[in-house]
Amino acid sequence: MYQMPSVVQVNQDISPNDDMNVGDASKWYFDAGKKALDNIVKSLNNPYSDGHQVEQILDLPSGYGRVLRWLEVYFPLSKITACDTNADAVEFSSQHFRAMGVISDYDIEKIKLPVSNYDLIWFGSLFTHFDMTRFSKLLTLFLDNLNEKGVLVFTSHGRLAAYLMQHQNSFFGLGDWVSSRVLAEYTASGFGYANYDDKYPVYGVSISSPAWVMKQIERNCDLNVRVCHMVEGGWGHQDIYGLVKL
C-alpha cells in the first residue's frame, strides 16, 4: 500500500454544481473523501487480498469526485471508472481527474460497465437511497464485476442514522409522518425506506440495521465473499462495509 495522501496533494477543484459541498463546508468535503479512502485501505488490508494489485477501480456513484480525487492520488497506476447518472458530474470528473467517465442508469439492469474485473469498487451513499430490492440487485451487479481477491466497499444508514432520523428529522429531508413510517418499518424488520417524492420513484432514504445488512450478504453471497471490514458510523453518520471476493 502507498502512503496516505494529505489534502494538499489532491486536486482542489470543486464544481459549483457539487451539492456535496454546501456553504462553507470545504473542510468537511475533503475530510469525507479522506475518511472514505482510509476505510477503503483498511478493507484492502485483509488476509485474502494480500499482494493483490489494484489495477481497475470503479467509483459509483462518483458524483463530482469527492472520493475520486483521493483515489487517483493513492492509486497512481490504477485505471479508474467514474460512473454516475448525473452527466454533468461525469463530465466534470473525466475532465478534472484521471478517470474514464461512464453514464450510469436508474435501471440497474441497464448499467453498462466498461470492464468486468474491478479490483476495487467503491459505492458510498448509494444503498442509503434505495429500497431492499435495488439493494440486492446492486450487490449482485457489483460482485459479478469484481475480480478475484477484489474488494467491494459500501455504506449504509444504520443505528446512528436511525437515531438522527428520530431526533433530527430534517437532516434527511423527509416529512414527520414519512420518517415515522420508515422508523416503524426499521424497528419491525431492520429495514425501512421511503421515496423523497413522486418525482423520484426509485430514490429516497433507507435505514438498515447491521444485522439486516449482514443477512443480505448471507442471502446473496456464497462463502467466496467474505466480510473483511465493518465500522458503525465509519463514514460520518453512515456505516461502512468491506467485502472481499475469493
C-alpha positions, 0 to 999 in steps of 0.5 A: 500500500502507498502512503496516505495522501494529505489534502494538499496533494489532491486536486482542489477543484470543486464544481459549483454544481457539487451539492456535496459541498454546501456553504462553507463546508470545504473542510468537511468535503475533503475530510469525507473523501479522506475518511472514505479512502482510509476505510477503503485501505483498511478493507484492502488490508485483509488476509485474502487480498494480500499482494493483490494489485489494484489495477481497475477501480470503479467509483459509483456513484462518483458524483463530482469526485469527492472520493475520486480525487483521493483515489487517483492520488493513492492509486497512481497506476490504477485505471479508474471508472467514474460512473454516475447518472448525473452527466454533468458530474461525469463530465466534470470528473473525466475532465478534472481527474484521471478517470474514464467517465461512464453514464450510469442508469436508474435501471440497474439492469441497464448499467453498462460497465466498461470492464468486468474485473474491478479490483476495487469498487467503491459505492458510498451513499448509494444503498442509503437511497434505495429500497431492499430490492435495488439493494440486492440487485446492486450487490449482485451487479457489483460482485459479478464485476469484481475480480478475484481477491477484489474488494467491494466497499459500501455504506449504509444508514444504520443505528446512528442514522436511525437515531438522527432520523428520530431526533433530527428529522430534517437532516434527511429531508423527509416529512414527520409522518414519512420518517415515522413510517420508515422508523416503524418499518426499521424497528419491525424488520431492520429495514425501512425506506421511503421515496423523497417524492413522486418525482423520484420513484426509485430514490429516497432514504433507507435505514438498515440495521447491521444485522439486516445488512449482514443477512443480505450478504448471507442471502446473496453471497456464497462463502467466496465473499467474505466480510473483511471490514465493518465500522458503525458510523465509519463514514460520518453518520453512515456505516461502512462495509468491506467485502472481499471476493475469493 
